Amino acid sequence: MAILARLERGLPLLFLAYALPMVIFLSITMPAYLNPDETNHAMRAEQVSHGAPLNWRTGPFDAGGTIDTGLLSLLEVYWPILAEADKRVTRSMQDRSHAVTWSGNRMFANTPNTAVYPPTLYLPVTVAIWIGKAAKLPVETTLILGRLINGAVAASLTALAIALAARGRFVIFATMLLPMSLAQFASCSQDALLLSGGALLAALLSRPMCGRRPATGAEYLGAAVLVALLSMSRPTNLVFILPLLLPSVAPRLTGRFSALTVVGGAVAATLAWIVWVAIYVQVPQPHSGIVPMMGDQLRHLIADPLSLFTVLWNTALMYTHGYYVMMIAFLGWGQAAFTAPSWFYILAGVVLLLACATEVLGPPGLTRRQLAVAWLSVGASFLGILVIQYLSFSRVGGTFVEGVQGRYFLPLAAAAGLLMPAIAAPAALRLATAVPVLIFPVATLLTVPTMVIGRFYLQAG
């Protein structure tokens, strides 16, 4: 059907038409630091901009690096919103925030959750900080610039992923236009590139797998580099190296040795970073009266390995709904967190299912072996997120996993197009499932601004 073909060709531009206005709106209207963990992500980016790509451990519970004290002065302005429920942005806050400049003075900041991340995914925000300091912009204006550049890069990478994908483009489109995805794009967090990079990786993998051909050198190298970059920040992504080991995917022209060299380089780079972090950077992160100790937790699991199944089952019963809500639309952070109306989550779920149906009714999918490897990769990454959080953030011997955020699963959701079998169907049926997917982002464009303005700028009562 010609109309469906035209829609698919125009999907990358339609994505940008939806995403960029929302990125601009959220970058400007979300108060500084009020995206998830944005405080520590901004500090990490500022460290990189200052020529300090590595952090270090300074005590049993302390790890981080030095930052410009202007970042802390700005945090002091908005701290009441993070710390107290129902606090709004006031004129006094805005006046004080606009007056905060880069001081040139540095002090150590304990940021153990971001100290373990490599500098690579902070480069867009780092560039913004260089510009902001050179132009003598206020700290808040610099962070807004960082959000805008980060969002533009993430949106562009996602549009590229949609354009390149042989399968899964409707799933990528729907997933990356969820409010949570767009909020991460419009932040100073590395999550913007984790999400868009995950979508691009899925797209690159789809081309040889769905085309039933070996990958080109560019596809293979690009996928391997993305696996390494994403895995150094989130080690569970390393399992996505498995599709590159398939004989049907590895390039034949470069030979087996060359293909294994590429894969080996990606794995070696990731493992080298993980070992560096484990030896010199990572520390326990006490929270809510819990002191997680990875060694003790690991010994507990070795002594009673079957307890992990109970932990995962309990976690599924307790948190599945919460993970879904956080993955779709859980904006803000701390006491500033807020959610969408309940109908939005129902509608989003229906649309995500329709996006998957559009893939099922689409072109031929993967072979059985490729499909099995795709499911193994996504499933192992999903379980890996839970296991790592159990080891590093949960109570020793606890009966459920703590600290998992729904947004961690967004890159896996973007890869769901690779998991769909293909069913021959009339083009009209596929068009019927695709149209709601293309229209749904209008609901986001109408709902999210109301949520943000109502939460931060309209006085209660």
C-alpha positions in Angstrom: 0.0 0.0 0.0 1.6 3.3 -1.1 0.3 5.3 1.8 1.9 3.0 4.3 5.2 3.1 2.4 5.2 6.9 2.4 4.4 6.9 6.2 7.4 4.6 6.9 9.7 6.8 4.8 8.6 9.9 6.6 8.8 8.3 10.1 12.2 9.8 11.0 11.0 13.3 10.2 7.7 12.8 12.0 9.7 11.6 15.0 11.7 14.8 15.0 8.6 16.9 14.5 7.2 15.4 17.7 10.4 15.1 19.8 12.2 18.4 19.2 9.4 20.8 20.4 9.0 18.7 23.6 12.8 18.6 24.2 12.9 22.4 23.9 9.9 22.8 26.2 11.2 20.4 28.9 14.8 21.7 28.7 13.5 25.2 29.5 10.7 24.6 31.9 11.9 21.8 34.1 13.7 23.5 37.0 17.5 22.7 37.3 18.4 19.3 38.6 14.8 18.1 38.8 15.2 15.3 36.3 16.1 11.9 37.8 19.7 12.0 39.2 20.4 15.1 37.1 22.3 16.8 39.9 25.0 14.1 40.0 25.0 13.7 36.2 25.6 17.5 35.7 28.4 17.2 38.2 29.9 14.3 36.3 29.7 16.2 33.0 31.4 19.3 34.6 34.2 17.1 35.9 34.8 15.8 32.3 34.7 19.4 31.0 37.4 20.3 33.5 39.7 17.7 32.1 38.9 15.0 34.7 37.4 12.0 32.9 38.1 9.6 35.8 36.7 9.7 39.3 38.1 8.0 42.3 37.2 6.4 45.7 38.1 8.6 48.7 36.6 6.6 51.5 34.6 3.5 52.3 31.4 5.3 51.1 32.7 8.2 49.1 33.6 8.4 45.4 33.5 11.3 43.0 35.6 14.3 41.9 36.0 18.0 42.1 33.3 20.4 40.8 32.8 24.1 40.4 31.0 25.4 43.5 28.6 27.2 41.2 26.8 23.9 40.7 26.2 23.6 44.5 25.0 27.2 44.7 22.4 26.5 42.1 21.4 23.3 43.8 20.8 25.3 47.0 18.3 27.4 45.2 16.1 24.5 44.0 16.7 22.2 47.0 13.4 23.0 48.7 11.5 21.6 45.7 13.5 18.4 45.8 13.2 18.0 49.6 9.6 19.2 50.3 6.4 18.0 48.7 4.3 20.4 46.8 6.9 23.2 46.7 6.6 25.4 43.6 9.1 27.6 41.7 8.9 31.2 43.0 10.0 34.5 41.6 12.6 34.7 44.3 14.0 31.3 43.2 14.2 32.4 39.6 16.0 35.6 40.5 18.5 33.8 42.7 19.1 31.1 40.1 19.8 33.6 37.3 22.4 35.2 39.5 24.4 32.0 40.1 27.6 32.1 37.9 30.6 29.8 37.5 32.8 30.6 40.4 36.1 29.1 39.3 36.4 27.5 42.8 36.4 23.8 43.1 35.6 21.3 45.8 35.1 17.6 46.1 31.6 16.2 45.5 30.6 12.7 46.6 28.7 11.3 43.7 29.0 7.5 43.9 26.1 6.7 41.6 27.7 8.6 38.6 31.4 8.2 39.6 31.3 4.8 38.0 30.3 6.1 34.5 32.8 6.7 31.7 33.0 10.2 30.2 31.9 9.2 26.7 28.1 9.6 27.0 28.6 13.0 28.8 30.2 14.6 25.7 27.1 16.7 24.5 26.7 18.2 28.0 30.4 18.7 28.3 30.4 20.7 25.1 27.6 22.9 26.5 29.6 23.5 29.7 32.6 24.6 27.7 30.4 27.0 25.7 28.7 28.2 28.9 31.9 28.9 30.7 33.6 30.6 27.7 30.5 32.8 27.1 30.2 33.5 30.9 26.7 32.3 31.0 24.9 31.7 34.3 25.1 28.1 35.6 21.4 27.5 35.0 21.6 28.8 31.4 24.5 26.5 30.8 22.6 23.5 32.1 19.7 24.4 29.9 22.1 24.6 26.9 23.4 21.2 28.0 19.9 19.8 28.0 19.2 21.2 24.5 22.4 19.8 23.0 21.9 16.5 24.7 18.3 16.3 23.5 19.2 17.3 19.9 21.9 14.6 19.7 19.6 12.0 21.3 16.7 12.8 19.0 18.9 12.8 15.9 20.4 9.4 16.8 16.9 8.0 17.3 15.7 9.4 14.0 18.7 7.8 12.4 17.8 4.5 14.1 14.2 4.7 12.7 15.6 5.4 9.3 18.1 2.5 9.4 15.9 -0.1 11.0 14.8 -3.0 8.8 12.5 -4.0 11.6 11.3 -2.4 14.8 11.0 1.2 13.6 7.4 1.6 14.9 8.4 0.2 18.3 11.4 2.6 18.4 9.1 5.5 17.4 6.5 4.8 20.1 9.0 4.0 22.9 11.3 7.0 22.3 8.3 9.4 22.3 7.0 8.3 25.7 7.2 11.2 28.2 9.9 9.4 30.2 12.1 9.0 27.2 11.7 12.7 26.2 12.3 13.8 29.7 15.6 11.9 29.7 16.5 13.4 26.3 15.9 16.9 27.8 18.2 16.4 30.7 21.9 16.6 31.5 22.0 12.8 32.1 23.9 10.2 30.1 20.5 8.3 29.9 19.7 10.4 26.8 22.4 8.7 24.9 21.8 5.3 26.6 18.2 5.4 25.2 19.0 6.7 21.8 22.1 4.6 21.5 20.1 1.5 22.4 17.6 2.3 19.7 20.4 2.7 17.2 22.0 -0.6 18.2 18.7 -2.4 17.7 18.4 -0.8 14.3 21.9 -1.8 13.2 21.4 -5.4 14.4 18.0 -5.6 12.5 19.6 -4.9 9.1 21.6 -8.0 8.6 19.4 -10.2 10.7 16.2 -9.3 8.8 18.0 -9.1 5.5 19.2 -12.7 6.0 22.7 -11.5 5.0 26.1 -10.8 6.7 26.5 -7.4 8.2 28.5 -4.8 6.3 31.8 -3.7 7.8 30.2 -0.4 8.9 27.1 -2.1 10.4 29.3 -4.6 12.3 31.8 -2.1 13.6 29.1 0.4 14.5 27.1 -2.2 16.5 30.3 -3.4 18.3 31.3 0.2 19.2 27.7 0.9 20.5 27.8 -2.3 22.6 31.0 -1.2 24.2 29.9 2.4 24.8 26.5 1.3 26.3 28.0 -1.5 28.3 30.6 0.6 30.0 27.8 2.6 31.5 25.3 -0.3 32.0 27.2 -3.6 31.9 24.0 -5.6 31.2 24.1 -4.3 27.6 27.2 -6.5 27.0 24.9 -9.5 26.2 24.0 -7.7 23.0 27.3 -8.8 21.6 25.7 -12.2 21.1 23.9 -11.4 17.8 27.3 -10.3 16.4 28.6 -13.8 17.1 26.0 -15.4 14.8 27.6 -16.9 11.7 24.8 -15.4 9.6 25.6 -11.9 10.9 29.4 -11.8 11.0 30.8 -10.2 7.8 32.3 -12.9 5.5 34.5 -10.5 3.5 36.6 -9.5 6.5 37.0 -13.1 7.7 36.3 -14.7 11.0 39.5 -13.5 12.6 38.7 -9.9 11.8 35.1 -10.2 13.0 36.2 -11.8 16.3 38.8 -9.0 16.7 36.0 -6.4 16.5 33.9 -8.3 19.0 36.9 -9.0 21.2 37.9 -5.4 21.3 34.4 -4.3 22.3 34.3 -6.9 25.1 37.9 -6.1 26.3 37.1 -2.4 26.4 34.0 -3.0 28.5 35.7 -5.4 30.9 38.7 -3.1 31.3 36.4 -0.3 32.4 34.4 -2.6 34.8 37.6 -3.8 36.4 38.9 -0.3 36.8 35.7 0.8 38.4 35.5 -2.2 40.7 39.1 -1.6 42.0 39.3 2.2 42.2 35.9 3.7 42.2 32.8 1.7 43.3 31.6 2.1 46.9 28.4 1.0 48.7 25.6 3.5 48.5 23.7 3.5 51.9 20.1 4.5 51.6 16.9 4.3 53.7 18.8 2.7 56.6 20.3 0.0 54.2 24.0 -0.5 53.7 24.3 -2.7 50.6 27.5 -4.7 50.5 28.1 -6.5 47.2 30.6 -9.0 48.6 28.2 -10.1 51.4 25.3 -10.3 49.0 27.3 -12.4 46.6 28.2 -14.8 49.4 24.6 -15.0 50.4 23.6 -16.0 46.9 26.4 -18.6 46.6 25.2 -20.1 49.9 21.6 -20.2 48.8 21.4 -19.7 45.0 17.7 -20.7 44.8 16.8 -17.7 46.9 17.4 -15.6 43.8 14.2 -17.0 42.2 12.2 -16.0 45.3 13.7 -12.6 45.2 12.8 -12.1 41.5 9.3 -13.4 42.0 8.7 -11.1 45.0 10.1 -8.2 43.0 7.7 -8.9 40.1 4.7 -9.1 42.4 5.6 -5.9 44.2 7.0 -3.7 41.5 5.8 -4.6 38.0 3.1 -1.9 38.0 5.6 0.6 39.4 8.2 -0.2 36.8 5.5 0.3 34.1 4.5 3.7 35.5 8.1 4.8 35.8 8.9 3.7 32.3 6.0 5.5 30.7 5.7 8.8 32.6 7.3 9.4 36.0 8.8 12.8 35.7 10.7 14.8 38.2 12.8 13.5 41.1 12.7 13.3 44.9 9.7 15.1 46.3 9.3 16.8 42.9 8.3 13.5 41.2 4.9 13.5 39.4 2.9 11.2 37.2 0.5 11.5 34.3 -3.3 10.9 34.5 -4.3 7.2 34.9 -5.9 7.1 31.4 -2.5 8.0 29.8 -0.9 4.8 31.0 -3.8 2.7 29.6 -3.6 4.5 26.3 0.2 4.2 26.2 0.0 0.4 26.8 -2.5 0.0 24.0 -0.3 2.0 21.6 2.8 0.0 22.5 1.0 -3.2 21.8 -0.2 -1.8 18.5 3.4 -0.8 17.7 4.4 -4.4 18.3 1.5 -5.6 16.2 2.6 -3.4 13.3 6.0 -5.1 13.4 4.4 -8.6 13.5 2.3 -7.7 10.4 5.4 -6.2 8.7 8.2 -7.6 6.5 9.8 -11.0 7.1 11.4 -11.3 10.5 14.4 -13.1 11.9 15.3 -16.8 11.5 14.5 -19.1 14.4 18.1 -19.0 15.6 18.3 -15.2 15.3 15.0 -14.9 17.1 16.2 -17.1 19.9 19.5 -15.1 20.3 17.5 -11.8 20.3 15.2 -13.1 23.1 18.2 -14.4 25.0 19.9 -11.0 24.7 16.9 -8.9 25.8 16.0 -11.4 28.5 19.5 -11.7 29.9 19.9 -7.9 30.0 16.5 -7.5 31.8 17.5 -10.1 34.4 20.9 -8.6 34.6 19.5 -5.2 35.6 17.6 -6.9 38.5 20.6 -9.0 39.6 23.1 -6.1 39.6 20.7 -3.9 41.6 20.2 -6.8 44.1 24.0 -7.1 44.5 24.8 -3.4 44.6 21.8 -1.6 46.0 19.6 -4.0 48.0 19.6 -5.2 51.6 21.9 -8.2 52.2 19.7 -11.3 52.2 16.7 -9.1 51.2 13.6 -10.7 49.7 13.2 -8.3 46.8 15.3 -6.0 44.6 15.5 -2.4 45.5 16.4 0.7 43.5 15.4 -0.4 40.0 13.9 2.5 37.9 11.5 1.8 35.1 13.5 4.0 32.7 16.3 1.3 32.8 14.0 -0.9 30.6 13.4 1.7 27.9 16.3 0.6 25.7 15.1 -3.0 26.0 11.6 -1.9 25.0 13.1 -0.1 21.9 14.7 -3.4 20.9 11.3 -5.3 21.2 10.8 -5.1 17.4 13.5 -7.7 17.0 11.5 -10.1 19.2 8.4 -10.1 17.0 7.6 -13.0 14.6 6.3 -12.1 11.2 2.8 -12.9 10.0 1.7 -12.3 6.4 -1.3 -9.9 6.5 -3.0 -7.4 4.2 -1.4 -4.0 4.1 -4.7 -2.4 5.2 -4.5 -4.2 8.5 -1.0 -3.0 9.1 -2.0 0.5 8.3 -4.8 0.2 10.8 -2.4 -0.7 13.6 0.2 1.9 12.5 -2.0 5.0 12.5 -2.8 5.1 16.2 1.0 4.7 16.9 1.6 7.8 14.7 -1.1 9.8 16.4 -0.5 8.9 20.0 2.4 11.4 20.5 -0.1 14.2 20.2 -1.4 13.1 23.6 2.1 13.5 25.0 2.4 16.9 23.5 -0.9 18.0 25.1 -0.4 16.2 28.4 3.2 16.8 29.5 3.2 20.6 29.4 0.1 20.6 31.5 1.8 18.3 34.0 5.0 20.3 34.2 3.3 23.7 34.5 0.8 22.5 37.0 3.5 20.8 39.2 6.1 23.6 39.2 4.5 26.9 38.3 0.8 27.0 39.3 0.4 27.7 43.0 -1.6 25.1 44.9 -5.1 26.1 45.9 
